[in-house]
Amino acid sequence: MIAPPPVIAFAAVALGLALDWLWPTSGIQDALGLAGRLTLGGLLMATGLAIAIIAERTFHRVGTDPLPWKPATRLAATGIYAHTRNPMYVGLALLMAGLGIALASTGILLMLIPAALVLHYGVVKREERYLERKFGEDYRHFKATVPRYGWRM
């Protein structure tokens, strides 16, 4: 992988806050107000955290490490993984989006785009190649039947 996913997210948030400092905007504040931002941002962050926790528990339940830089010992294909192959990354994106909205940070929301691209090409695609080599036909079947991010593209 190009970098651990939490490091990618942290860097995107830090760069987003720097962008806000350099070029302040008030579009999100004007559109949602404090209560709306905190409600929507809080819901997105809570949803993202819940998805990530459920995914991590599923990894532990099937007997493999959830950390993507450690070797996979089993393929997680049940629970939330029956609906999306990458729930932890979906959860991370929702956490970032919720934080951006709650803080009225246009910069964080803008940096979510390059962060998602880095995660997709620098982490997810590489993980897929590794898992296909490691689990062969089982992973190819999983890939063919479960969407990468929870929706069919």
Rosetta blueprint (number, residue, H / E / L):
1 M L
2 I L
3 A L
4 P L
5 P H
6 P H
7 V H
8 I H
9 A H
10 F H
11 A H
12 A H
13 V H
14 A H
15 L H
16 G H
17 L H
18 A H
19 L H
20 D H
21 W H
22 L H
23 W L
24 P L
25 T L
26 S L
27 G H
28 I H
29 Q H
30 D H
31 A H
32 L H
33 G H
34 L H
35 A H
36 G H
37 R H
38 L H
39 T H
40 L H
41 G H
42 G H
43 L H
44 L H
45 M H
46 A H
47 T H
48 G H
49 L H
50 A H
51 I H
52 A H
53 I H
54 I H
55 A H
56 E H
57 R H
58 T H
59 F H
60 H H
61 R H
62 V H
63 G L
64 T L
65 D L
66 P L
67 L L
68 P L
69 W L
70 K L
71 P L
72 A L
73 T L
74 R L
75 L L
76 A L
77 A L
78 T L
79 G H
80 I H
81 Y H
82 A H
83 H L
84 T L
85 R L
86 N L
87 P H
88 M H
89 Y H
90 V H
91 G H
92 L H
93 A H
94 L H
95 L H
96 M H
97 A H
98 G H
99 L H
100 G H
101 I H
102 A H
103 L L
104 A L
105 S L
106 T H
107 G H
108 I H
109 L H
110 L H
111 M H
112 L H
113 I H
114 P H
115 A H
116 A H
117 L H
118 V H
119 L H
120 H H
121 Y H
122 G H
123 V H
124 V H
125 K H
126 R H
127 E H
128 E H
129 R H
130 Y H
131 L H
132 E H
133 R H
134 K H
135 F H
136 G L
137 E H
138 D H
139 Y H
140 R H
141 H H
142 F H
143 K H
144 A H
145 T H
146 V L
147 P L
148 R L
149 Y L
150 G L
151 W L
152 R L
153 M L
